[in-house]
Amino acid sequence: WLALIAMVMYIVSFSPGLGPVPWTVNAEIYPNWARSVGNSVSTTTNWTSNLIVSLTFLHLTRYLTRYGAFGLYMFLGICGWFFIFLLLPETKGRDLEEIEELFKNPLCPPPGISRTVYSRLTVSDRHDDRPHSVN
């Protein structure tokens, strides 16, 4: 009974919590011209990750014990949480055009330029390869 109750509690907490997050974010972050390819890549990544977990779980429990396997999964989950919390911008209440503008800025701007300064540059300023005259 304990295993059944634990499984039901997992499903009850996962479904309204982290379960739909990847699919909701995918519906918001891609501009219309990239939506089909972006969703395809995201779905493939999700199911490939599920396959990797399924194929490696028994080997991990043999080499790391059950505690070690779940500890590894916990560590990877915490790393993913920090990645999302620190680097994924908030899209609530924004139009698709505003979201597209958010993702035009790179995660890591060129050396010597802060993210704030880089985000203020126009696209033509970022890619200006013309020689500058000195007066």
Secondary structure, DSSP 4 states (H G I P E B T S, - for coil): -HHHHHHHHHHHHHTTTTTTHHHHHHHHHS-GGGHHHHHHHHHHHHHHHHHHHHHHHHHHHHHHHHHHHHHHHHHHHHHHHHHHHHHSPP-TT--HHHHHHHTTS-SSPPTT--HHHHHHS-HHHHT--SPPP--
